[in-house]
């Protein structure tokens, strides 16, 4: 379901990007492992349920993969979504509430600083995700895409992307997609490095985080 057909990147870029992904994800896991252990314990102690939340997301060219993150909501969250539909603050097919009542106390903290996303470093090592790329969407969201919006699926999804360092959830859905498509059309090894460096202050300041 791509708007411009499948994208073919130069072999040199693909090799350099993959090496950056492996080295960066491995280093990040080593550094973040104490934080991940404490987070796992905090999630379990804070509310009943599993440590991780999983669902299917769509990767490059719409290929589905099983996606994991630290659980930040109570276990009844999926059943409560319909009752909260009128409170949705996001545009387009995305569902977000700034003060979502389903989020746990620990969940609110780990979301603010993107700690809940750390398990996705394993997806980067496996190759289903990259350090840099559009965030992987939920299949039901993609079902509602307009044809031009599917171009964001032309590259491997990532942990961070252009819109995450440009306002995160403060941006509307169409702005997210336009920035993702800008990345799809201009991406390079040096742009990836720049976005990784820009992600650090964006995460520390929690700008635009829900």
Backbone bond lengths (Angstrom), bond angles and torsions (degrees), N, CA, C in turn:
res aa  C-N    CA-C-N  psi(-1)  N-CA   C-N-CA  omega(-1)  CA-C   N-CA-C  phi
1 X - - - 1.467 - - 1.523 109.89 -
2 X 1.305 117.28 52.84 1.450 120.97 -178.35 1.515 110.31 -102.22
3 X 1.351 114.70 140.95 1.450 119.83 -178.11 1.511 114.41 -73.26
4 X 1.368 119.08 -25.78 1.453 122.16 -175.61 1.520 112.95 -126.09
5 X 1.319 118.34 17.67 1.442 120.33 -179.01 1.521 111.46 82.02
6 X 1.311 116.60 171.00 1.453 120.79 -177.41 1.516 110.78 -70.14
7 X 1.336 115.28 140.60 1.457 122.83 -176.24 1.525 109.34 -93.80
8 X 1.336 116.56 134.65 1.454 121.99 177.70 1.520 108.33 -114.64
9 X 1.330 117.10 115.60 1.461 122.02 -179.55 1.525 110.43 -94.62
10 X 1.347 117.25 153.62 1.472 120.54 175.26 1.527 110.62 -59.41
11 X 1.338 115.99 143.77 1.459 120.86 -177.74 1.527 111.38 -59.85
12 X 1.339 117.32 -39.12 1.457 120.42 -179.61 1.514 112.19 -60.69
13 X 1.331 115.98 -41.16 1.467 119.81 178.47 1.520 110.88 -65.81
14 X 1.322 117.53 -42.65 1.460 121.15 -178.79 1.528 111.14 -62.73
15 X 1.334 116.45 -41.00 1.467 119.78 179.11 1.528 110.48 -66.35
16 X 1.350 116.44 -46.64 1.467 120.49 -179.12 1.531 110.72 -63.05
17 X 1.319 116.75 -41.19 1.463 120.64 -179.61 1.525 110.70 -65.71
18 X 1.330 116.41 -40.93 1.460 119.32 -179.58 1.530 111.11 -66.74
19 X 1.321 117.05 -40.66 1.459 120.11 177.49 1.526 110.93 -63.76
20 X 1.344 116.60 -39.78 1.460 120.57 176.70 1.521 110.47 -63.48
21 X 1.324 117.01 -41.94 1.462 121.25 179.37 1.529 111.45 -61.30
22 X 1.330 116.45 -47.23 1.462 120.40 -177.37 1.530 110.78 -65.32
23 X 1.338 115.52 -49.33 1.465 119.54 -178.42 1.529 111.02 -64.85
24 X 1.328 116.33 -44.79 1.461 120.26 -178.14 1.517 112.78 -66.78
25 X 1.342 117.20 -43.40 1.464 120.49 -179.53 1.523 111.05 -67.18
26 X 1.337 117.31 -41.16 1.457 120.21 179.39 1.528 110.64 -63.81
27 X 1.342 116.67 -46.11 1.470 120.13 179.69 1.522 110.73 -62.64
28 X 1.335 116.59 -42.00 1.463 120.45 -179.35 1.521 111.21 -64.60
29 X 1.337 117.69 -38.48 1.462 120.73 178.98 1.529 111.34 -65.90
30 X 1.321 116.36 -39.56 1.469 119.96 178.20 1.527 109.83 -63.32
31 X 1.328 116.72 -47.00 1.464 121.22 -178.00 1.524 111.42 -67.96
32 X 1.347 115.66 -40.08 1.470 120.00 -173.23 1.521 113.54 -89.41
33 X 1.321 118.71 -3.82 1.472 120.00 -175.32 1.530 113.32 -57.10
34 X 1.346 120.65 -40.92 1.476 118.39 176.63 1.527 112.22 -63.27
35 X 1.342 116.53 -39.04 1.466 120.63 178.34 1.518 110.10 -63.72
36 X 1.331 116.86 -39.96 1.460 120.79 -179.11 1.521 111.43 -66.97
37 X 1.321 117.28 -39.16 1.459 120.41 178.35 1.529 111.26 -65.32
38 X 1.328 116.51 -44.46 1.468 120.34 178.45 1.527 110.30 -64.33
39 X 1.326 116.27 -40.29 1.470 120.59 179.59 1.521 110.90 -63.13
40 X 1.324 116.89 -44.56 1.469 120.45 179.22 1.524 110.86 -58.48
41 X 1.318 116.46 -43.74 1.469 120.80 178.93 1.533 110.70 -65.34
42 X 1.330 116.70 -42.65 1.469 121.00 -179.18 1.522 111.63 -64.23
43 X 1.330 117.16 -39.48 1.467 121.19 179.56 1.529 110.36 -61.47
44 X 1.338 115.74 -44.91 1.476 120.67 -178.57 1.524 111.25 -66.21
45 X 1.325 117.28 -41.59 1.465 121.26 -177.23 1.530 111.91 -74.24
46 X 1.327 117.13 -26.69 1.462 120.90 -174.43 1.520 113.22 -78.09
47 X 1.327 117.15 -38.13 1.470 119.61 -178.65 1.519 109.95 -155.62
48 X 1.331 117.41 149.84 1.463 120.52 -179.94 1.523 110.86 -63.93
49 X 1.333 115.66 143.54 1.452 119.07 177.29 1.515 111.98 134.37
50 X 1.328 116.86 178.04 1.463 121.46 -178.12 1.527 112.24 -72.58
51 X 1.322 115.62 161.93 1.465 120.96 177.14 1.519 110.63 -70.23
52 X 1.337 115.86 -40.30 1.462 120.52 -174.75 1.527 111.97 -107.91
53 X 1.313 114.40 149.96 1.468 121.60 171.34 1.522 106.67 -109.59
54 X 1.308 117.61 134.06 1.457 120.17 -179.79 1.524 111.01 -131.37
55 X 1.314 115.15 150.34 1.458 122.34 176.58 1.525 107.14 -161.88
56 X 1.317 116.33 167.60 1.459 119.38 175.85 1.522 109.46 -84.18
57 X 1.322 115.74 135.50 1.460 123.50 172.06 1.521 107.76 -123.70
58 X 1.331 116.21 166.01 1.455 121.12 179.99 1.525 110.33 -104.46
59 X 1.331 115.68 131.05 1.449 122.12 178.83 1.515 111.78 -98.10
60 X 1.329 115.02 -152.83 1.465 120.14 -177.96 1.522 110.85 -60.06
61 X 1.330 115.73 135.43 1.461 123.83 -178.89 1.534 112.51 59.17
62 X 1.337 115.94 25.79 1.463 120.92 175.37 1.510 114.93 77.96
63 X 1.341 118.46 15.46 1.461 120.79 179.93 1.529 110.10 -75.83
64 X 1.337 118.64 124.62 1.472 120.81 -178.27 1.520 112.72 -75.88
65 X 1.313 116.49 148.38 1.456 121.88 173.34 1.529 108.62 -148.49
66 X 1.330 115.55 156.02 1.460 120.79 179.16 1.522 109.17 -78.77
67 X 1.327 115.72 125.61 1.459 123.67 -170.28 1.529 109.20 -113.63
68 X 1.343 117.18 134.60 1.462 121.69 -177.87 1.529 111.23 -123.82
69 X 1.320 114.40 146.41 1.460 121.52 171.35 1.529 107.20 -152.36
70 X 1.325 117.32 164.66 1.458 118.56 174.45 1.531 108.96 -65.28
71 X 1.329 116.25 137.87 1.463 119.87 179.88 1.525 109.85 -67.70
72 X 1.324 116.15 126.25 1.462 121.21 -179.45 1.529 112.08 -117.62
73 X 1.334 117.27 -1.43 1.456 121.71 -179.87 1.521 110.22 -122.22
74 X 1.328 116.46 163.41 1.456 119.65 175.20 1.527 109.87 -70.87
75 X 1.315 117.00 160.40 1.467 120.74 -172.83 1.528 112.91 -66.31
76 X 1.327 118.02 -18.23 1.466 121.50 179.83 1.523 112.43 -86.76
77 X 1.331 117.66 2.24 1.466 121.74 -173.87 1.526 114.38 -53.05
78 X 1.346 120.19 -46.39 1.472 119.09 -179.43 1.523 113.39 -60.21
79 X 1.336 116.21 -35.81 1.464 120.27 -178.24 1.528 112.27 -72.99
80 X 1.337 116.80 -19.75 1.463 120.73 -176.82 1.527 113.22 -94.50
81 X 1.324 116.94 -7.79 1.465 119.51 -173.80 1.534 112.41 -59.68
82 X 1.335 117.42 -45.90 1.469 120.03 -177.29 1.524 111.52 -60.20
83 X 1.320 116.91 -36.64 1.465 120.04 -178.72 1.523 112.22 -71.65
84 X 1.335 116.91 -16.19 1.467 121.69 -179.53 1.523 112.63 -104.21
85 X 1.331 116.73 4.85 1.463 120.56 -173.99 1.526 112.52 -55.93
86 X 1.333 117.23 -37.06 1.466 120.46 -177.57 1.527 112.17 -68.88
87 X 1.321 117.32 -16.20 1.473 121.40 -178.59 1.526 113.02 -94.34
88 X 1.333 117.53 0.62 1.463 121.22 -178.14 1.529 111.07 -57.14
89 X 1.341 116.74 128.53 1.460 121.60 -178.79 1.527 112.46 -104.03
90 X 1.327 117.43 -4.33 1.460 120.99 -179.15 1.525 110.27 -92.99
91 X 1.331 115.52 157.59 1.454 120.96 176.47 1.524 109.68 -97.91
92 X 1.335 116.68 167.72 1.448 120.41 179.52 1.515 111.88 68.84
93 X 1.347 117.31 -153.73 1.468 120.57 -177.03 1.520 114.39 -82.47
94 X 1.333 118.07 0.86 1.466 122.15 -176.70 1.526 110.63 -82.26
95 X 1.345 115.95 143.78 1.465 121.31 178.99 1.514 109.25 -115.69
96 X 1.344 117.78 115.37 1.461 122.61 178.60 1.530 109.35 -147.34
97 X 1.337 115.07 139.08 1.459 122.12 175.60 1.524 107.18 -129.45
98 X 1.313 117.32 127.79 1.460 120.49 -175.24 1.528 111.60 -60.42
99 X 1.313 117.80 -42.14 1.472 121.65 177.65 1.519 109.27 -114.44
100 X 1.311 115.66 59.77 1.468 122.23 -176.94 1.538 109.61 -63.13
101 X 1.343 118.21 119.21 1.469 120.71 -177.79 1.519 113.44 -68.24
102 X 1.307 118.38 -11.63 1.467 121.24 -179.78 1.526 112.15 -80.77
103 X 1.331 117.34 -16.59 1.453 121.44 -177.33 1.522 110.36 -76.84
104 X 1.302 116.73 134.53 1.466 121.89 179.74 1.526 110.57 -78.47
105 X 1.334 116.18 172.09 1.475 119.93 178.61 1.525 111.21 -62.54
106 X 1.327 116.36 -47.64 1.463 120.16 176.86 1.529 110.01 -66.28
107 X 1.315 116.08 -38.46 1.458 120.44 -179.99 1.517 112.96 -58.52
108 X 1.330 117.12 -39.66 1.458 119.84 -179.75 1.532 111.07 -64.13
109 X 1.322 116.76 -38.67 1.460 119.91 -179.65 1.526 111.66 -70.52
110 X 1.335 117.23 -45.92 1.460 118.95 -176.21 1.531 111.44 -71.57
111 X 1.330 117.42 -26.28 1.465 119.47 173.97 1.520 111.38 -70.76
112 X 1.311 116.05 -40.27 1.466 120.90 -176.78 1.526 111.26 -57.66
113 X 1.332 115.86 -38.01 1.467 119.97 -177.91 1.531 112.55 -109.42
114 X 1.340 116.23 17.87 1.472 122.99 175.53 1.529 113.36 60.15
115 X 1.337 117.57 21.72 1.461 120.48 177.78 1.528 110.45 -67.03
116 X 1.331 116.71 -29.94 1.462 119.86 179.75 1.522 112.85 -62.66
117 X 1.349 117.05 -19.72 1.455 121.66 -177.68 1.529 113.14 -85.77
118 X 1.330 118.77 -9.42 1.466 121.35 -173.30 1.539 114.38 -57.39
119 X 1.343 120.54 -35.99 1.468 118.54 178.09 1.528 113.63 -59.57
120 X 1.324 117.90 -18.76 1.456 120.29 179.46 1.531 112.69 -69.65
121 X 1.334 116.88 -10.82 1.462 119.47 173.23 1.530 110.49 -60.95
122 X 1.333 117.12 -30.57 1.465 119.83 176.32 1.528 110.62 -68.20
123 X 1.336 117.74 -33.92 1.470 120.36 175.12 1.521 110.49 -63.70
124 X 1.335 115.92 -36.72 1.464 120.03 178.29 1.530 109.89 -64.15
125 X 1.329 117.45 -44.68 1.461 120.57 178.61 1.525 111.50 -62.17
126 X 1.329 116.58 -37.80 1.469 120.55 -179.61 1.523 112.37 -74.37
127 X 1.339 117.01 -22.25 1.455 120.27 177.79 1.507 115.78 100.49
128 X 1.334 118.56 -0.31 1.465 120.15 178.12 1.528 111.85 -80.44
129 X 1.349 116.00 -17.94 1.456 121.41 175.61 1.523 109.02 -134.37
130 X 1.329 115.27 169.11 1.454 122.91 175.91 1.527 108.20 -123.00
131 X 1.322 117.48 167.03 1.458 119.17 173.76 1.522 110.92 -65.22
132 X 1.335 116.64 -36.22 1.470 121.78 -177.63 1.517 109.78 -124.52
133 X 1.320 115.91 131.60 1.456 122.17 178.44 1.514 109.46 162.12
134 X 1.315 118.85 167.54 1.468 121.19 177.84 1.526 110.73 -57.65
135 X 1.313 116.68 144.64 1.460 120.13 178.76 1.528 109.83 -63.98
136 X 1.352 118.33 140.02 1.470 120.72 -176.66 1.527 111.35 -71.18
137 X 1.325 117.57 125.20 1.467 120.08 -177.11 1.524 113.32 -84.96
138 X 1.319 114.97 162.62 1.463 122.82 173.47 1.532 107.87 -79.55
139 X 1.331 119.26 139.76 1.470 120.78 -178.89 1.528 114.18 -52.05
140 X 1.337 117.38 -39.90 1.468 119.85 -178.89 1.523 111.94 -65.10
141 X 1.350 117.37 -28.89 1.462 120.40 175.65 1.524 110.37 -69.52
142 X 1.335 116.09 -43.39 1.466 120.56 -178.57 1.523 110.87 -64.30
143 X 1.327 116.44 -31.22 1.469 120.24 177.24 1.529 111.74 -59.82
144 X 1.335 116.98 -23.86 1.458 121.33 -178.80 1.533 112.86 -99.98
145 X 1.333 117.67 2.33 1.461 120.39 -179.69 1.522 111.52 -64.67
146 X 1.324 115.67 145.90 1.454 121.18 165.62 1.528 107.36 -77.94
147 X 1.336 118.41 156.24 1.477 120.15 -175.38 1.527 114.01 -52.43
148 X 1.324 119.08 -40.19 1.460 120.66 -177.07 1.527 112.15 -68.11
149 X 1.334 116.83 -24.90 1.459 120.54 -177.01 1.529 112.89 -75.25
150 X 1.339 117.53 -19.08 1.461 120.08 -177.89 1.524 112.47 -70.42
151 X 1.321 118.48 -11.79 1.461 120.31 179.43 1.526 112.05 -63.78
152 X 1.330 117.53 -22.75 1.463 120.08 178.98 1.532 112.23 -66.26
153 X 1.340 117.17 -13.40 1.459 121.66 178.56 1.527 112.85 -87.61
154 X 1.334 117.22 2.72 1.466 120.85 -173.65 1.526 113.60 -76.60
155 X 1.329 117.69 -12.17 1.464 120.83 178.10 1.525 109.22 -125.28
156 X 1.328 115.42 166.27 1.464 120.72 179.09 1.537 109.22 -64.92
157 X 1.328 118.63 135.79 1.468 120.32 178.74 1.524 111.21 -67.77
158 X 1.341 115.84 160.42 1.451 119.35 -175.39 1.514 114.59 -135.80
159 X 1.329 114.66 172.74 1.465 121.93 175.29 1.517 111.24 -74.44
160 X 1.324 116.46 -35.80 1.456 120.96 178.88 1.512 109.19 -133.31
161 X 1.323 115.58 158.02 1.458 120.00 -175.98 1.521 109.16 -152.10
162 X 1.314 115.31 179.96 1.459 120.43 -175.03 1.521 112.35 -62.64
163 X 1.335 116.96 -41.55 1.471 117.48 -177.10 1.521 112.45 -73.96
164 X 1.326 117.92 -22.64 1.465 119.58 178.25 1.528 112.25 -70.85
165 X 1.332 117.21 -23.09 1.468 119.52 176.01 1.524 110.65 -101.11
166 X 1.345 116.08 8.93 1.470 120.74 -178.75 1.521 112.42 -122.29
167 X 1.338 117.39 19.47 1.459 119.68 177.98 1.508 115.27 133.28
168 X 1.358 117.80 -12.43 1.463 122.67 179.03 1.524 111.07 50.02
169 X 1.326 118.31 -125.54 1.462 121.23 -173.50 1.518 113.77 -74.74
170 X 1.349 117.68 -4.00 1.459 119.35 175.66 1.523 111.51 -73.28
171 X 1.336 117.16 -14.54 1.456 121.74 -179.33 1.524 110.40 -90.57
172 X 1.332 115.58 151.13 1.454 120.60 174.86 1.518 111.07 -78.17
173 X 1.347 116.84 164.32 1.462 121.13 -174.86 1.523 112.12 -59.68
174 X 1.326 118.47 -44.82 1.463 119.88 -179.49 1.519 111.74 -61.55
175 X 1.339 117.21 -34.96 1.465 120.64 176.74 1.524 110.50 -67.59
176 X 1.348 117.32 -39.00 1.474 120.08 175.82 1.528 109.68 -56.25
177 X 1.349 114.02 -50.45 1.461 119.25 -174.31 1.522 110.93 -64.85
178 X 1.336 117.60 -41.10 1.469 119.96 179.30 1.524 110.94 -62.10
179 X 1.326 117.23 -39.70 1.460 120.17 177.56 1.529 110.86 -68.82
180 X 1.326 117.77 -37.46 1.467 120.36 176.10 1.524 110.70 -62.66
181 X 1.330 116.33 -42.87 1.461 119.99 -179.89 1.524 110.82 -67.94
182 X 1.323 116.94 -34.91 1.467 120.04 174.40 1.527 109.60 -59.45
183 X 1.342 116.78 -42.33 1.463 119.98 177.55 1.525 110.59 -64.80
184 X 1.327 117.26 -44.99 1.462 121.33 -179.63 1.530 110.83 -54.63
185 X 1.309 117.08 -41.02 1.470 121.80 -175.15 1.527 113.52 -82.85
186 X 1.352 117.57 -21.79 1.464 120.23 -173.93 1.521 113.67 -117.71
187 X 1.315 118.70 -1.73 1.459 120.73 -169.38 1.533 112.56 -57.74
188 X 1.322 113.17 144.61 1.463 121.68 177.98 1.525 107.65 -156.65
189 X 1.309 116.67 169.57 1.457 121.01 179.42 1.522 110.94 -60.59
190 X 1.328 117.33 -40.48 1.465 121.11 -177.81 1.520 111.90 -72.22
191 X 1.319 117.63 -33.83 1.467 120.34 174.61 1.524 109.82 -66.22
192 X 1.343 116.96 -39.04 1.462 120.13 176.80 1.528 110.89 -60.39
193 X 1.330 116.91 -45.62 1.463 120.32 178.83 1.528 110.97 -61.19
194 X 1.326 116.36 -42.76 1.464 120.53 -179.88 1.525 111.16 -61.76
195 X 1.336 116.99 -44.16 1.460 120.72 -179.04 1.533 111.32 -66.49
196 X 1.324 117.00 -36.31 1.467 119.39 176.73 1.527 110.81 -62.88
197 X 1.327 116.66 -42.03 1.464 120.17 179.06 1.526 111.46 -67.37
198 X 1.339 117.45 -37.79 1.460 121.27 179.65 1.531 112.02 -71.41
199 X 1.329 116.72 -23.26 1.466 120.88 -179.30 1.523 111.27 -67.21
200 X 1.330 117.48 -33.03 1.469 121.15 -176.18 1.532 111.70 -58.38
201 X 1.348 119.76 -53.82 1.465 117.57 178.33 1.526 113.23 -68.51
202 X 1.336 117.68 -30.06 1.470 120.37 178.46 1.524 110.97 -62.85
203 X 1.351 116.39 -39.68 1.462 120.82 179.93 1.525 110.98 -74.13
204 X 1.345 116.87 -42.80 1.464 120.70 -178.26 1.525 111.24 -61.57
205 X 1.335 117.13 -40.84 1.458 120.59 -178.67 1.527 112.74 -84.05
206 X 1.363 116.26 -10.42 1.481 121.72 -179.94 1.513 111.34 56.39
207 X 1.333 117.56 33.33 1.460 120.50 -177.64 1.530 110.87 -67.66
208 X 1.319 116.56 126.13 1.461 122.03 177.13 1.515 114.58 75.11
209 X 1.336 118.61 9.04 1.461 120.77 -177.80 1.530 110.32 -78.09
210 X 1.339 116.03 141.90 1.475 121.97 174.40 1.507 108.30 -98.08
